[in-house]
């Protein structure tokens, strides 16, 4: 959303709050803005309409995010695409989503070639493993895309080498 959408955003949420018997103060409205500011106002407005019709309580930002996830590819849809890809297209060495969550999940299973030659009796087991890996890859990819500034946190040592020596670690 644009900063100019702020007043309409706040008014819409305040109206929803009244419908659900809550008085949302400025601090709460600011927290909603912080969580949802990357949305277009049109998408936010549509989500408000849907959540107003279907929620029993005032929706939290996580409810908006869950609603947006309904447009994402499900693990079953992704698995169907993998099986179609394994009917022959895998031979050209390409993946489905250019290293995205589908390709990452398939890589964790041994790659498209391994999936293509897997015993058909064990495909249900493989499908469950794919779904778990796919969900994890999708969640991690979304978080990394949303918060690239946190990548620096993962490269910093958590315990200094001096601290490791105190703990008795060899060659620290």
C-alpha positions in Angstrom: 0.0 0.0 0.0 1.0 3.6 -0.4 1.4 5.9 2.5 -1.6 7.8 1.1 -3.7 4.7 1.6 -3.1 4.9 5.4 -6.3 6.7 6.3 -8.6 4.4 4.2 -6.7 1.4 5.7 -7.2 2.6 9.3 -10.9 3.5 8.6 -11.6 0.1 7.1 -10.0 -1.8 10.0 -11.7 0.5 12.6 -15.0 -0.4 10.9 -14.2 -4.1 11.0 -13.3 -3.7 14.7 -16.7 -2.1 15.5 -18.5 -5.0 13.6 -16.7 -7.5 15.9 -17.2 -5.4 19.0 -13.6 -4.2 19.4 -12.3 -0.6 19.6 -9.0 -0.7 17.7 -6.7 2.1 19.0 -3.9 3.8 17.0 -1.2 1.4 18.3 -3.2 -1.7 17.1 -3.9 0.0 13.8 -0.2 0.8 13.4 0.6 -2.9 14.1 -1.8 -4.0 11.4 -0.2 -1.5 9.0 3.2 -2.8 9.8 2.1 -6.4 9.1 0.1 -5.7 5.9 1.7 -2.6 4.3 3.2 -4.7 1.4 -0.3 -5.5 0.1 -2.1 -3.5 -2.5 -5.0 -1.6 -1.1 -7.4 -3.5 -3.5 -6.2 -6.9 -2.2 -6.5 -5.7 1.4 -10.0 -4.4 0.8 -11.1 -7.7 -0.8 -9.5 -9.6 2.1 -11.4 -7.4 4.5 -14.6 -8.2 2.8 -14.0 -11.9 2.8 -12.9 -12.0 6.4 -15.8 -9.9 7.5 -18.1 -12.4 5.9 -16.4 -15.5 7.2 -14.8 -14.7 10.6 -16.4 -14.9 14.0 -13.8 -12.8 15.7 -11.8 -9.7 14.6 -9.2 -11.1 12.1 -5.6 -10.7 13.0 -2.8 -10.1 10.5 -2.1 -13.8 10.4 -5.6 -14.4 9.2 -5.0 -12.0 6.3 -1.8 -13.9 5.4 -3.5 -17.2 5.6 -6.2 -15.9 3.2 -3.5 -14.8 0.8 -1.9 -18.3 0.9 -5.1 -19.7 -0.6 -3.7 -18.6 -4.0 -0.5 -20.5 -3.6 0.1 -23.9 -5.2 -0.8 -26.6 -2.8 1.6 -29.6 -2.2 -0.8 -31.8 -4.1 -0.9 -29.5 -7.1 2.9 -29.3 -7.0 3.2 -33.1 -6.8 0.9 -33.5 -9.8 3.2 -31.1 -11.7 6.2 -33.1 -10.7 4.7 -36.4 -11.8 3.8 -34.8 -15.2 7.3 -33.4 -15.5 8.7 -36.9 -14.8 6.9 -38.3 -17.8 9.7 -37.1 -20.0 10.4 -33.4 -19.6 12.9 -34.1 -16.8 15.3 -35.5 -19.4 16.3 -32.0 -20.6 17.7 -31.3 -17.1 15.2 -28.5 -16.4 13.1 -28.2 -13.3 9.6 -26.8 -12.8 10.2 -23.5 -11.0 13.9 -22.5 -11.6 15.2 -23.7 -8.2 12.1 -22.7 -6.3 10.3 -24.7 -3.6 9.2 -27.5 -6.1 12.7 -28.0 -7.4 14.2 -27.9 -3.9 11.7 -30.5 -2.6 12.4 -32.8 -5.6 16.2 -32.3 -5.0 15.7 -33.5 -1.5 14.1 -36.7 -2.9 17.1 -37.4 -5.1 16.1 -35.3 -8.1 13.6 -35.6 -11.0 15.4 -38.7 -12.5 15.1 -40.5 -9.2 11.5 -39.7 -8.8 10.8 -40.8 -12.4 12.3 -44.2 -11.8 10.9 -44.7 -8.3 8.8 -47.9 -7.8 5.2 -46.9 -8.3 4.1 -48.8 -5.2 6.1 -46.3 -3.1 4.8 -43.2 -4.7 2.4 -42.4 -1.9 5.3 -42.4 0.6 7.3 -40.2 -1.8 4.3 -37.9 -2.2 4.2 -37.4 1.6 7.9 -36.7 1.8 7.6 -34.3 -1.1 4.7 -32.4 0.6 6.8 -32.0 3.8 9.8 -30.7 1.9 7.7 -28.5 -0.3 6.0 -26.8 2.6 9.3 -26.2 4.4 11.0 -24.9 1.2 8.0 -22.6 0.5 7.9 -21.2 4.0 11.7 -20.6 4.1 11.7 -19.0 0.7 8.8 -16.7 1.6 10.5 -15.7 4.9 13.9 -15.1 3.1 12.2 -13.0 0.5 10.2 -11.0 3.0 13.2 -10.5 5.4 16.4 -10.4 3.5 17.9 -8.1 6.1 17.9 -11.1 8.6 20.3 -13.0 6.4 23.2 -11.2 8.1 22.1 -12.7 11.5 22.7 -16.2 10.2 26.3 -15.5 9.2 27.4 -14.1 12.5 29.0 -16.6 15.0 26.7 -17.1 17.9 29.5 -17.8 20.4 32.8 -16.1 20.1 36.0 -18.3 19.8 36.9 -17.0 23.2 33.6 -18.2 24.5 34.2 -21.6 22.9 37.6 -21.9 24.6 35.9 -21.2 27.9 33.4 -24.0 27.1 36.4 -26.4 26.5 36.0 -26.7 22.7 39.2 -28.0 21.1 41.1 -25.7 18.7 38.7 -22.8 19.4 
